[in-house]
Amino acid sequence: MKGEDSNKFCAFCNAELKGASRSKEHIIPNSIGGWLKTSDFICIECNSTRGDSWDSELAEQLNWFSLSLGITRERGLPPGQLVNTVDGRQYMLLPDGSFSPKSSYSEEFVDGKKRISMVAKSIAEAKKRLNGVARKHPAFDLDKALSELKIDTAYLDSPLTVELSLGGGKAGRSLVKTALAFASHCGIPHSQFGRAIAYLLDMNAEPPYGHAYLSDLVIDRNKETIFHKVILIKAGCGLILNTSGYFAS
């Protein structure tokens, strides 16, 4: 395979891309809000056995951003994530960027009577739990308890503690896969992928990328806008560079 003809074949296994073997690959993973796709990069089998697990690891690393910014995905919602405040409280960060308290349930005897204390993440969860209590304790006044349900809303009064990371064996390969998928989308022959595709095929290969946090390649952009970016640069001497950014601000 030479030149543009290589883009008719899977960049990973060289299987011909035709019919049901084609995979509509999100260039930036759907799990972090990517929408642009290419059908001339990877086959269904390679995407299922390699790409999905890499993208899942990257999505987990960046999930805090996905939740905090309320990203819109083509399919599904990002999973909620437990977060901690500096003063030790724990909350669930939800897909719309809001917080709910960690669910709790306890029973204790006070003055010879059983007292039940409960915190639920939603009214629906509270009703489900109260129905469970009623089944366990026939004397429990379910109607009264349901009528007393209320939602408390408050602002966090303690900062969050967040640990972030980017890269590693699987997530790093998702980064490189995005770069190559975009290069393929732009018409760069798969035969020119060199060290980058070798890294994706060999789990022991050295990463062909590095992290850069001090440069901004987008000129005159709105500093209040947060976005993903993938930029392809033909640097001369046959060298092709790519820079990708996630949740750039």
BALOBA-1460 file (C-alpha; in Angstrom, 3 decimals):
// residues 249
<rec num="1" residu="m" x="0.000" y="0.000" z="0.000"/>
<rec num="2" residu="k" x="1.379" y="3.388" z="-1.001"/>
<rec num="3" residu="g" x="0.166" y="6.942" z="-0.820"/>
<rec num="4" residu="e" x="-3.502" y="7.631" z="-0.367"/>
<rec num="5" residu="d" x="-4.410" y="4.017" z="-1.152"/>
<rec num="6" residu="s" x="-3.298" y="3.103" z="2.386"/>
<rec num="7" residu="n" x="-6.353" y="4.966" z="3.731"/>
<rec num="8" residu="k" x="-8.562" y="2.267" z="2.232"/>
<rec num="9" residu="f" x="-7.144" y="-0.120" z="4.822"/>
<rec num="10" residu="c" x="-7.192" y="-0.235" z="8.628"/>
<rec num="11" residu="a" x="-4.217" y="1.664" z="10.040"/>
<rec num="12" residu="f" x="-3.746" y="-1.100" z="12.636"/>
<rec num="13" residu="c" x="-4.187" y="-4.459" z="10.885"/>
<rec num="14" residu="n" x="-4.262" y="-3.496" z="7.181"/>
<rec num="15" residu="a" x="-7.686" y="-5.112" z="6.715"/>
<rec num="16" residu="e" x="-9.596" y="-3.541" z="3.842"/>
<rec num="17" residu="l" x="-12.136" y="-0.986" z="5.030"/>
<rec num="18" residu="k" x="-15.390" y="-1.815" z="3.321"/>
<rec num="19" residu="g" x="-18.998" y="-2.442" z="4.272"/>
<rec num="20" residu="a" x="-19.554" y="-3.636" z="7.822"/>
<rec num="21" residu="s" x="-15.817" y="-3.684" z="8.600"/>
<rec num="22" residu="r" x="-15.664" y="0.113" z="8.638"/>
<rec num="23" residu="s" x="-15.802" y="1.791" z="12.033"/>
<rec num="24" residu="k" x="-17.095" y="5.334" z="12.401"/>
<rec num="25" residu="e" x="-14.348" y="6.463" z="14.725"/>
<rec num="26" residu="h" x="-14.759" y="9.581" z="16.846"/>
<rec num="27" residu="i" x="-11.571" y="11.584" z="16.349"/>
<rec num="28" residu="i" x="-11.895" y="13.067" z="19.821"/>
<rec num="29" residu="p" x="-13.597" y="10.369" z="21.934"/>
<rec num="30" residu="n" x="-17.368" y="10.583" z="22.318"/>
<rec num="31" residu="s" x="-16.874" y="10.001" z="26.056"/>
<rec num="32" residu="i" x="-15.358" y="13.488" z="26.483"/>
<rec num="33" residu="g" x="-17.664" y="15.261" z="24.041"/>
<rec num="34" residu="g" x="-16.106" y="14.598" z="20.615"/>
<rec num="35" residu="w" x="-18.431" y="14.609" z="17.588"/>
<rec num="36" residu="l" x="-16.268" y="14.632" z="14.435"/>
<rec num="37" residu="k" x="-15.855" y="11.137" z="12.933"/>
<rec num="38" residu="t" x="-13.837" y="9.373" z="10.260"/>
<rec num="39" residu="s" x="-14.666" y="6.100" z="8.498"/>
<rec num="40" residu="d" x="-11.287" y="5.658" z="6.781"/>
<rec num="41" residu="f" x="-9.030" y="4.962" z="9.753"/>
<rec num="42" residu="i" x="-9.752" y="1.805" z="11.742"/>
<rec num="43" residu="c" x="-11.804" y="-1.382" z="11.353"/>
<rec num="44" residu="i" x="-14.558" y="-2.502" z="13.715"/>
<rec num="45" residu="e" x="-12.482" y="-5.284" z="15.277"/>
<rec num="46" residu="c" x="-9.421" y="-3.151" z="16.043"/>
<rec num="47" residu="n" x="-11.581" y="-0.365" z="17.427"/>
<rec num="48" residu="s" x="-13.320" y="-2.829" z="19.760"/>
<rec num="49" residu="t" x="-10.186" y="-4.656" z="20.943"/>
<rec num="50" residu="r" x="-7.864" y="-1.660" z="21.229"/>
<rec num="51" residu="g" x="-9.445" y="1.756" z="20.888"/>
<rec num="52" residu="d" x="-12.384" y="1.385" z="23.267"/>
<rec num="53" residu="s" x="-10.261" y="0.498" z="26.299"/>
<rec num="54" residu="w" x="-7.835" y="3.348" z="25.606"/>
<rec num="55" residu="d" x="-10.645" y="5.891" z="25.297"/>
<rec num="56" residu="s" x="-12.296" y="4.589" z="28.477"/>
<rec num="57" residu="e" x="-9.105" y="5.221" z="30.459"/>
<rec num="58" residu="l" x="-8.799" y="8.747" z="29.067"/>
<rec num="59" residu="a" x="-12.469" y="9.443" z="29.829"/>
<rec num="60" residu="e" x="-11.953" y="8.330" z="33.431"/>
<rec num="61" residu="q" x="-8.951" y="10.648" z="33.826"/>
<rec num="62" residu="l" x="-10.903" y="13.611" z="32.419"/>
<rec num="63" residu="n" x="-14.284" y="12.782" z="33.944"/>
<rec num="64" residu="w" x="-14.085" y="15.619" z="36.477"/>
<rec num="65" residu="f" x="-13.922" y="18.142" z="33.615"/>
<rec num="66" residu="s" x="-16.730" y="16.408" z="31.702"/>
<rec num="67" residu="l" x="-19.007" y="16.614" z="34.748"/>
<rec num="68" residu="s" x="-18.034" y="20.098" z="35.905"/>
<rec num="69" residu="l" x="-18.572" y="21.589" z="32.447"/>
<rec num="70" residu="g" x="-21.727" y="19.609" z="31.662"/>
<rec num="71" residu="i" x="-20.490" y="18.346" z="28.286"/>
<rec num="72" residu="t" x="-22.915" y="17.121" z="25.631"/>
<rec num="73" residu="r" x="-22.120" y="13.662" z="24.281"/>
<rec num="74" residu="e" x="-23.540" y="12.033" z="21.164"/>
<rec num="75" residu="r" x="-24.360" y="8.967" z="23.255"/>
<rec num="76" residu="g" x="-25.069" y="8.745" z="26.963"/>
<rec num="77" residu="l" x="-23.935" y="10.827" z="29.930"/>
<rec num="78" residu="p" x="-20.635" y="10.828" z="31.808"/>
<rec num="79" residu="p" x="-20.819" y="8.795" z="35.029"/>
<rec num="80" residu="g" x="-21.180" y="10.583" z="38.358"/>
<rec num="81" residu="q" x="-18.010" y="10.837" z="40.433"/>
<rec num="82" residu="l" x="-17.410" y="10.948" z="44.177"/>
<rec num="83" residu="v" x="-15.480" y="14.052" z="45.250"/>
<rec num="84" residu="n" x="-14.194" y="15.205" z="48.639"/>
<rec num="85" residu="t" x="-14.038" y="18.628" z="50.241"/>
<rec num="86" residu="v" x="-11.090" y="19.921" z="52.223"/>
<rec num="87" residu="d" x="-13.071" y="19.527" z="55.456"/>
<rec num="88" residu="g" x="-13.712" y="15.831" z="54.725"/>
<rec num="89" residu="r" x="-17.252" y="15.755" z="53.362"/>
<rec num="90" residu="q" x="-18.070" y="13.605" z="50.347"/>
<rec num="91" residu="y" x="-20.429" y="14.437" z="47.486"/>
<rec num="92" residu="m" x="-21.444" y="12.973" z="44.151"/>
<rec num="93" residu="l" x="-20.615" y="15.239" z="41.202"/>
<rec num="94" residu="l" x="-23.436" y="14.801" z="38.656"/>
<rec num="95" residu="p" x="-23.471" y="15.124" z="34.828"/>
<rec num="96" residu="d" x="-25.081" y="18.586" z="34.965"/>
<rec num="97" residu="g" x="-22.263" y="19.914" z="37.160"/>
<rec num="98" residu="s" x="-24.304" y="19.910" z="40.374"/>
<rec num="99" residu="f" x="-23.515" y="18.017" z="43.580"/>
<rec num="100" residu="s" x="-25.556" y="15.675" z="45.698"/>
<rec num="101" residu="p" x="-24.613" y="14.383" z="49.158"/>
<rec num="102" residu="k" x="-23.308" y="10.878" z="49.515"/>
<rec num="103" residu="s" x="-26.206" y="8.564" z="50.345"/>
<rec num="104" residu="s" x="-26.357" y="7.358" z="53.943"/>
<rec num="105" residu="y" x="-28.687" y="5.289" z="56.138"/>
<rec num="106" residu="s" x="-28.601" y="4.457" z="59.830"/>
<rec num="107" residu="e" x="-30.886" y="3.028" z="62.517"/>
<rec num="108" residu="e" x="-30.602" y="3.639" z="66.273"/>
<rec num="109" residu="f" x="-32.773" y="3.296" z="69.390"/>
<rec num="110" residu="v" x="-33.647" y="6.561" z="71.164"/>
<rec num="111" residu="d" x="-35.878" y="6.460" z="74.276"/>
<rec num="112" residu="g" x="-36.940" y="2.936" z="73.402"/>
<rec num="113" residu="k" x="-37.932" y="3.829" z="69.858"/>
<rec num="114" residu="k" x="-36.093" y="3.123" z="66.639"/>
<rec num="115" residu="r" x="-34.929" y="6.264" z="64.858"/>
<rec num="116" residu="i" x="-34.047" y="6.036" z="61.174"/>
<rec num="117" residu="s" x="-31.779" y="8.667" z="59.622"/>
<rec num="118" residu="m" x="-31.352" y="8.824" z="55.877"/>
<rec num="119" residu="v" x="-29.770" y="11.064" z="53.232"/>
<rec num="120" residu="a" x="-30.618" y="10.327" z="49.591"/>
<rec num="121" residu="k" x="-29.253" y="11.747" z="46.350"/>
<rec num="122" residu="s" x="-32.729" y="12.336" z="44.927"/>
<rec num="123" residu="i" x="-36.432" y="12.173" z="45.759"/>
<rec num="124" residu="a" x="-36.699" y="8.998" z="43.673"/>
<rec num="125" residu="e" x="-33.960" y="7.324" z="45.704"/>
<rec num="126" residu="a" x="-35.544" y="8.497" z="48.970"/>
<rec num="127" residu="k" x="-38.928" y="7.014" z="47.998"/>
<rec num="128" residu="k" x="-37.294" y="3.727" z="47.061"/>
<rec num="129" residu="r" x="-35.509" y="3.543" z="50.398"/>
<rec num="130" residu="l" x="-38.601" y="4.469" z="52.385"/>
<rec num="131" residu="n" x="-40.572" y="1.724" z="50.662"/>
<rec num="132" residu="g" x="-37.830" y="-0.669" z="51.721"/>
<rec num="133" residu="v" x="-38.105" y="0.548" z="55.324"/>
<rec num="134" residu="a" x="-41.887" y="0.020" z="55.225"/>
<rec num="135" residu="r" x="-41.436" y="-3.572" z="54.094"/>
<rec num="136" residu="k" x="-38.921" y="-4.179" z="56.873"/>
<rec num="137" residu="h" x="-40.956" y="-2.410" z="59.586"/>
<rec num="138" residu="p" x="-44.754" y="-2.913" z="59.103"/>
<rec num="139" residu="a" x="-45.569" y="-0.276" z="61.738"/>
<rec num="140" residu="f" x="-43.660" y="2.401" z="59.827"/>
<rec num="141" residu="d" x="-45.925" y="5.250" z="58.659"/>
<rec num="142" residu="l" x="-44.887" y="5.383" z="55.002"/>
<rec num="143" residu="d" x="-47.412" y="8.029" z="53.927"/>
<rec num="144" residu="k" x="-46.288" y="10.408" z="56.677"/>
<rec num="145" residu="a" x="-42.624" y="9.911" z="55.811"/>
<rec num="146" residu="l" x="-43.260" y="10.494" z="52.104"/>
<rec num="147" residu="s" x="-45.172" y="13.693" z="52.844"/>
<rec num="148" residu="e" x="-42.234" y="15.011" z="54.872"/>
<rec num="149" residu="l" x="-39.635" y="14.506" z="52.149"/>
<rec num="150" residu="k" x="-37.855" y="17.727" z="51.238"/>
<rec num="151" residu="i" x="-34.973" y="18.905" z="49.081"/>
<rec num="152" residu="d" x="-32.274" y="21.019" z="50.702"/>
<rec num="153" residu="t" x="-30.180" y="23.231" z="48.409"/>
<rec num="154" residu="a" x="-26.934" y="24.860" z="49.516"/>
<rec num="155" residu="y" x="-23.609" y="26.051" z="48.167"/>
<rec num="156" residu="l" x="-20.378" y="24.268" z="49.015"/>
<rec num="157" residu="d" x="-18.597" y="26.116" z="51.803"/>
<rec num="158" residu="s" x="-15.369" y="24.124" z="51.564"/>
<rec num="159" residu="p" x="-13.067" y="23.768" z="48.517"/>
<rec num="160" residu="l" x="-12.858" y="20.476" z="46.656"/>
<rec num="161" residu="t" x="-9.742" y="18.341" z="46.614"/>
<rec num="162" residu="v" x="-9.154" y="17.019" z="43.093"/>
<rec num="163" residu="e" x="-6.325" y="14.820" z="41.831"/>
<rec num="164" residu="l" x="-5.820" y="14.914" z="38.065"/>
<rec num="165" residu="s" x="-3.580" y="12.990" z="35.687"/>
<rec num="166" residu="l" x="-3.256" y="12.644" z="31.917"/>
<rec num="167" residu="g" x="-1.559" y="9.924" z="29.930"/>
<rec num="168" residu="g" x="-0.072" y="6.571" z="30.785"/>
<rec num="169" residu="g" x="-0.187" y="3.298" z="28.888"/>
<rec num="170" residu="k" x="-3.837" y="3.278" z="27.800"/>
<rec num="171" residu="a" x="-4.871" y="6.937" z="27.959"/>
<rec num="172" residu="g" x="-1.619" y="7.919" z="26.246"/>
<rec num="173" residu="r" x="-2.513" y="5.662" z="23.351"/>
<rec num="174" residu="s" x="-5.917" y="7.315" z="23.129"/>
<rec num="175" residu="l" x="-4.104" y="10.648" z="22.719"/>
<rec num="176" residu="v" x="-1.974" y="9.273" z="19.889"/>
<rec num="177" residu="k" x="-4.969" y="7.543" z="18.284"/>
<rec num="178" residu="t" x="-6.789" y="10.886" z="18.155"/>
<rec num="179" residu="a" x="-3.792" y="12.470" z="16.425"/>
<rec num="180" residu="l" x="-3.627" y="9.695" z="13.833"/>
<rec num="181" residu="a" x="-7.397" y="9.605" z="13.267"/>
<rec num="182" residu="f" x="-7.324" y="13.332" z="12.516"/>
<rec num="183" residu="a" x="-4.302" y="12.931" z="10.236"/>
<rec num="184" residu="s" x="-6.169" y="10.195" z="8.354"/>
<rec num="185" residu="h" x="-9.243" y="12.447" z="8.156"/>
<rec num="186" residu="c" x="-7.021" y="15.163" z="6.623"/>
<rec num="187" residu="g" x="-5.738" y="12.748" z="3.968"/>
<rec num="188" residu="i" x="-2.338" y="11.835" z="5.417"/>
<rec num="189" residu="p" x="-1.521" y="8.274" z="4.211"/>
<rec num="190" residu="h" x="-1.404" y="5.660" z="6.964"/>
<rec num="191" residu="s" x="1.962" y="4.569" z="5.578"/>
<rec num="192" residu="q" x="3.449" y="7.808" z="6.975"/>
<rec num="193" residu="f" x="2.373" y="7.202" z="10.572"/>
<rec num="194" residu="g" x="5.782" y="5.774" z="11.516"/>
<rec num="195" residu="r" x="6.623" y="5.746" z="15.235"/>
<rec num="196" residu="a" x="3.119" y="6.828" z="16.197"/>
<rec num="197" residu="i" x="1.371" y="3.741" z="14.804"/>
<rec num="198" residu="a" x="4.232" y="1.558" z="16.082"/>
<rec num="199" residu="y" x="3.484" y="2.874" z="19.580"/>
<rec num="200" residu="l" x="-0.161" y="1.857" z="19.265"/>
<rec num="201" residu="l" x="0.741" y="-1.631" z="18.070"/>
<rec num="202" residu="d" x="3.513" y="-2.353" z="20.595"/>
<rec num="203" residu="m" x="2.640" y="-1.988" z="24.289"/>
<rec num="204" residu="n" x="6.367" y="-1.795" z="25.122"/>
<rec num="205" residu="a" x="7.174" y="1.016" z="22.687"/>
<rec num="206" residu="e" x="8.323" y="4.436" z="23.899"/>
<rec num="207" residu="p" x="5.665" y="7.171" z="23.738"/>
<rec num="208" residu="p" x="6.144" y="9.437" z="20.687"/>
<rec num="209" residu="y" x="4.587" y="12.446" z="22.410"/>
<rec num="210" residu="g" x="5.129" y="14.846" z="25.281"/>
<rec num="211" residu="h" x="3.025" y="17.232" z="27.372"/>
<rec num="212" residu="a" x="3.138" y="20.991" z="26.783"/>
<rec num="213" residu="y" x="1.250" y="23.410" z="29.016"/>
<rec num="214" residu="l" x="2.905" y="26.788" z="28.331"/>
<rec num="215" residu="s" x="2.039" y="27.387" z="24.670"/>
<rec num="216" residu="d" x="-1.247" y="28.300" z="23.012"/>
<rec num="217" residu="l" x="-1.435" y="27.663" z="19.264"/>
<rec num="218" residu="v" x="-4.893" y="29.214" z="18.819"/>
<rec num="219" residu="i" x="-4.580" y="32.941" z="18.091"/>
<rec num="220" residu="d" x="-7.147" y="35.576" z="19.118"/>
<rec num="221" residu="r" x="-9.569" y="33.103" z="20.631"/>
<rec num="222" residu="n" x="-12.159" y="33.856" z="23.285"/>
<rec num="223" residu="k" x="-10.392" y="33.258" z="26.595"/>
<rec num="224" residu="e" x="-13.728" y="32.441" z="28.243"/>
<rec num="225" residu="t" x="-14.385" y="29.512" z="25.898"/>
<rec num="226" residu="i" x="-13.311" y="25.988" z="26.830"/>
<rec num="227" residu="f" x="-12.865" y="23.546" z="23.969"/>
<rec num="228" residu="h" x="-11.006" y="20.546" z="22.539"/>
<rec num="229" residu="k" x="-8.521" y="21.075" z="19.712"/>
<rec num="230" residu="v" x="-6.582" y="18.917" z="17.263"/>
<rec num="231" residu="i" x="-4.060" y="20.698" z="15.031"/>
<rec num="232" residu="l" x="-2.047" y="19.118" z="12.208"/>
<rec num="233" residu="i" x="1.253" y="20.759" z="11.241"/>
<rec num="234" residu="k" x="3.384" y="19.885" z="8.213"/>
<rec num="235" residu="a" x="6.810" y="20.940" z="9.467"/>
<rec num="236" residu="g" x="8.821" y="20.253" z="6.304"/>
<rec num="237" residu="c" x="11.459" y="17.596" z="5.616"/>
<rec num="238" residu="g" x="8.618" y="15.062" z="5.568"/>
<rec num="239" residu="l" x="7.859" y="15.666" z="9.266"/>
<rec num="240" residu="i" x="4.217" y="15.839" z="10.339"/>
<rec num="241" residu="l" x="3.407" y="17.147" z="13.820"/>
<rec num="242" residu="n" x="0.168" y="17.100" z="15.757"/>
<rec num="243" residu="t" x="-0.913" y="18.969" z="18.839"/>
<rec num="244" residu="s" x="-4.060" y="18.061" z="20.735"/>
<rec num="245" residu="g" x="-5.690" y="19.786" z="23.669"/>
<rec num="246" residu="y" x="-8.559" y="18.722" z="25.894"/>
<rec num="247" residu="f" x="-10.720" y="21.178" z="27.841"/>
<rec num="248" residu="a" x="-8.361" y="23.977" z="26.814"/>
<rec num="249" residu="s" x="-9.055" y="27.364" z="28.324"/>
